[in-house]
């Protein structure tokens, strides 16, 4: 299990809300980016911040990082039929 370092920070006023500064080392370790949405929850009397993993809502978002060009040197082998698939 990875050791958990503890850092001291201060709860500060930010407009009508409160804010906490997070050390750059934590942000780097967790690959968090500026303006990234975090989910806030309370667990066992502690505050937990978790990065939000946004689900794609369009086909374009789903395949935004797709880098295959659909060119294959041969057919893909999908294995033996497992159900009542039609033979081609």
Secondary structure, 3 states (H helix, E strand, C coil): CCCCCCCCCCEEEECCEEEECCCHHHHHHCCCCCCCCEEEEEECCEEEEEECCCCCCCHHHHCCCCCCCCCCCCCCCCCCCCCCCCCC
